[in-house]
Amino acid sequence: MKKIVLFVMTMMLAVASWAQSGEVVTPPTDLQTEEWLLTAQRYDPTEYTVDAVQTLYIGVDDQDVYVKGLNLYLPEAWVKGTLVNGQATFAANQYYGSLADDEGTSYDTYFAGCDVSWFDGVSTLQPSYVTFTINETGDRWTTTSALVVNTLTDGIAGFDFLKDVVLAKPHDVAATPKAPTIANFMPYDNTEGYGGISLNFPPVDVDGNPLLTSKLSYIIYKDVERLCSPITIPALQEDGETFVDMMEIPYNFTDGYNIEARGYAAYFYEPSADFNAVGVQAVYRGGDETTFSEITWLNLMPYADESAVFDFNALDKDTTPYSTSSSGAGDITEDKVLQQDNVMLTISPCEGGNTPNRYWLDYNLQAIQLRLYGGKLTFEVPANCTIEKMYFYAGDWNDYNEFDSGEFSDDLVWSGSAQKVVLTIDSSKPNTKLNKIAVMTKDNLTGISTVSEIPVETLRSFDLQGRAVKEAARGMIIEQVRMTNGQVKTIKRMRR
């Protein structure tokens, strides 16, 4: 794959030695399996434990039981157990197969259990069998053991550790799926030619009950100035097999390129600079009914009528002087003052650097950027206002840039409450390349956001077929609204 991995599962290694290869478990060729769901707490080196959800497949052959999917890194590997008196017992040291670490060293891996005291730092444990207790209806298995993807047969040193393990069998009934959350969003980048999204998407309903992943799918949305629509993932044709463009993506589907299974990654090919938000919604078709989750939104940028926007990329290249390797036409050699709505931005010259702050034509964007090598950005609003939030959209950002007040997050959003905010630009590399800044303010006389034009009254609402709907209707709705300036507009929005 050419794609950048959006988030990476950490593989924990504490290996002193490793055993030799063994024979993998092979189930009977006619084994009938059913889909199950594992929920547990997974060891995480930074957060101690995190929620874990894995899809399993279980088949029974007389008193033998076979389970596929316990090894997250070798999901096709099987383990074999025995069913006796309402319990399923699995021997330790069943061979999963070989795994490699980031340096290319291979390790044989084995199924094992161990005492949960491992999570409290006990390191002298031995691999043990695992016994699951089965409830009366046979659809829920529990164990007091921890599960290990182990690299030893005479000790505990693993790639993966799970505790509080529960195996549950989904039933084909109608259920409302739990809304996925967005783990990471990668904006469309001209240099790579694609953007992407990664999801945390456990296949459970709103009450935590397991769902059949074969009946689960999801839709990704974009919100551009309150106009919400699905994002289509493009088709891939490879080795003679063609996949259709997808607006609704099956949970287990992967084409090995644009879409990874279980919401791990989905890539799109449209510019996202104008996205105000991205959203995701689960769809479930259990029990012959189709149900939808709420849409989970990740806010990327305030709406235009909610902020003052300094959009450097939108500057006219034909009328705005910009610098090049042979021209300093766009160099900022004295304070440059810009005004948008009630916000004044002052760009000071670079101090103590060899390169001046300047407007520059970015080759990849084919648009003007504000490139900063030092100096300050000063944001000011009138006496009756305060700056509440600022969104910075940067090609590059120097982590040593410093604000004189407020809080600044990793996603380049400043939050606070001030009439004046000063950003000091660090003069070391990398230089700061700004595409756009959106500033949200508050009028302290009225206590509301200072906006130039917002909807104040919904006159009528319709569905996509033009039929009148009630104010409480949800989904994609067309609204006729009156704005603060008296203008009447028709907008399409997703009511959440």
Stockholm file with secondary structure:
# STOCKHOLM 1.0

chainA/1-496         MKKIVLFVMTMMLAVASWAQSGEVVTPPTDLQTEEWLLTAQRYDPTEYTVDAVQTLYIGVDDQDVYVKGLNLYLPEAWVKGTLVNGQATFAANQYYGSLADDEGTSYDTYFAGCDVSWFDGVSTLQPSYVTFTINETGDRWTTTSALVVNTLTDGIAGFDFLKDVVLAKPHDVAATPKAPTIANFMPYDNTEGYGGISLNFPPVDVDGNPLLTSKLSYIIYKDVERLCSPITIPALQEDGETFVDMMEIPYNFTDGYNIEARGYAAYFYEPSADFNAVGVQAVYRGGDETTFSEITWLNLMPYADESAVFDFNALDKDTTPYSTSSSGAGDITEDKVLQQDNVMLTISPCEGGNTPNRYWLDYNLQAIQLRLYGGKLTFEVPANCTIEKMYFYAGDWNDYNEFDSGEFSDDLVWSGSAQKVVLTIDSSKPNTKLNKIAVMTKDNLTGISTVSEIPVETLRSFDLQGRAVKEAARGMIIEQVRMTNGQVKTIKRMRR
#=GR chainA/1-496 SS CCSCCSSCCCCCCCCSCCCCCCCBCCCCTTCCEEEEEEEEEEEETTTEEEEEEEEEEEEEETTEEEEECCSTTSTTCEEEEEEETTEEEECTTEEEEEEECTTSCEEEEEEEEECGGGGGTCCCCCCBCEEEEECTTSSEEECSSEEEEESCSSSCCEEEEEEEEEEECCCSCCCCBCCCEEEEEEEEETTTTEEEEEEECCSBBTTSCBCCGGGEEEEEEEEETTEEEECCBCCCEETTEECCCBSSEETTCCCSSSEEGGGTEEEECSCCTTCSEEEEEEEECGGGCCEECCCEEEECSCCGGGSEEEESTTSCTTTSCCBBTTBCTTBCCSCEEEEETTEEEEECCCSSCSSCCEEEEETTTTEEEEEESSSEEEEECCTTEEEEEEEEEEEECCTTCEESSSEECTTSEEEEEESEEEEECCCSSSCEEEEEEEEEEEETTTTEECCSCCEEEEEEEECTTSCBCCTTCCEEEEEEEEETTSCEEEEEEEEC
#=GC SS_cons         CCSCCSSCCCCCCCCSCCCCCCCBCCCCTTCCEEEEEEEEEEEETTTEEEEEEEEEEEEEETTEEEEECCSTTSTTCEEEEEEETTEEEECTTEEEEEEECTTSCEEEEEEEEECGGGGGTCCCCCCBCEEEEECTTSSEEECSSEEEEESCSSSCCEEEEEEEEEEECCCSCCCCBCCCEEEEEEEEETTTTEEEEEEECCSBBTTSCBCCGGGEEEEEEEEETTEEEECCBCCCEETTEECCCBSSEETTCCCSSSEEGGGTEEEECSCCTTCSEEEEEEEECGGGCCEECCCEEEECSCCGGGSEEEESTTSCTTTSCCBBTTBCTTBCCSCEEEEETTEEEEECCCSSCSSCCEEEEETTTTEEEEEESSSEEEEECCTTEEEEEEEEEEEECCTTCEESSSEECTTSEEEEEESEEEEECCCSSSCEEEEEEEEEEEETTTTEECCSCCEEEEEEEECTTSCBCCTTCCEEEEEEEEETTSCEEEEEEEEC
//
